[in-house]
Amino acid sequence: MKRKLHLLVIDPQNDFCDLPADYLPSPVGVKAAPAVPALPVLPALPVSGAHADMLRVAELIRQGRDGLSAISITLDSHHRFDIAHSSFWMDAGQGAVTPFTQITAADVRQGKYLPRKASALPRVLAYLDALEAAGRYTLMAWPVHCEIGSWGHNVHADVRAAYNAWEERTLGMVNKISKGSNPWTEHYSAVQAEVPDADDDSTQVNQAFLALLRGSDQVYITGEAGSHCVRATTEHIVANWDPRQLSQLVLLTDCMSPVTGFDAQYDDFVRDMRARGLRIAQAADIVPELLANARR
């Protein structure tokens, strides 16, 4: 009898990948103003090493597809207006806020940074207070990324081709989990938002997703970025998993990379997960398991 081997790929999206030129779409011009130079379309928040990670994920699916019982893909899915985008904010002089600026509740109370929409101030302060009380993250004003409907929101081409081939061969369907469409809370984790919104079920604990994962004998975790969305998702899965069964979760560390500057946080995460009983492996380590499962 085949084992239930589940591949989880967290946010394998163009905006997070350091794609080479031949993976980029053609420059986009402005039809109404032909004299305006065409603009290149580039990843908004590329993670160093992510393209190579995604090639390994795609190859893993191709090699081991007959042994995979399920594949889940999470999709960071934002509106342009979002509390975690730099364009949401302005500085004390009403100037633009540089992407990768961290913003605290104290900063806002002092007027160092303010929401561009003045009426949002009370909600923003309540959010920042709750976020900081949780102690997991300081709000980061990221570049606009993974905007719903954009090229950057799309899945890396090789990963999509590989899982499409898996769907065709197995007559299965890749499970896709959207996260991040509530503009008032950060949503690194596919399990729940950093500060759940009582009026929005999509920010609460995703019990259906957890139940799907719990039905597996093994869950292989990959994706981007290792320091943020992979970390947050894995930590929430672990918090909702039987502590006696944590060896069912496998981190494939050559299929994920940290955001530049967050290497220490990523290393701490991997070290903590190993200590808790998760298996740490690389893609090549699990191919034999998938091939053996295919022969069952």
C-alpha angles and dihedrals in degrees: 000000000000120000118235103249114180126194115206116195112188117209100331089177133148094242090062096047128092090222123190119237095264090061094055123096121244115280114273118234129195110251094202093053110037091176090066110096117248113261122229117236108228136173109271098214109017117187114214108248095014096116091055089046091054092048088056091048090051092048090048090055092047094049098040103029096118089056096049114095096185142009125199125190124193119207124205100220119185140170117227089247102066133143090232095054120091090227089067089066142062132189127241091279092049089254127140120281115233115241114256092038114143115220127198133191088250090055090055095045089052091050094242090126127013136178111260088228102069095201089061093067099096092047092046093052092048089051095048092048091052093044093051092045088057089056098211104107144002112228112266121202099220126187112269103278142167090016108186110260096017129118088245090061091059124100119259106274097237094048091050093048090050095049091043088056089050090052092049094048099043098030085231130136126232110236110232121199118195120205137170105043093123103090095203100065138042113246110192093146124069088213099059143337120267089248109019116222111229090213096051120066091193089070095051126088108300098228094174091057092048091048090052091053093045089058089067130092090213134012118201111203122207138149146081140351108011092194096051127011096022091045095046094045093048093047091052092047090051091049089056098041131094102264089218091060102047091117085074087075117079125189112208099205097188088059096060138049135191127246108262109271094025098081093117092053090050093049090050090051094052091045092050093048091050090051091051091055105264116142115244114208146143129244094257090055094063101041091086089052091053093046091048090050090051089058095052 
